[in-house]
């Protein structure tokens, strides 16, 4: 679904589990395919699993995923950079 940076760890959120990894988001982003997009300084999201992107104030966005109850954040700068790939609902 997405990868989230928390302090010195990165959490890989899948449908069934959350895995901890000690690799930087930059290194992970290099290894992932084109379906994954850096959407925030602390998040990488799987574009194929996004169900909704909504503005939550101060031009910040939350990303919701198909079949998953946790959300990822998207910065206003990344939204502007990549808005051609999606439309917020």
Helices and strands as residue ranges (DSSP letters): E 2-6, E 9-13, E 18-21, H 25-31, E 36-40, E 43-46, G 47-49, E 50-57, E 60-65, E 68-74, H 76-82, G 83-85
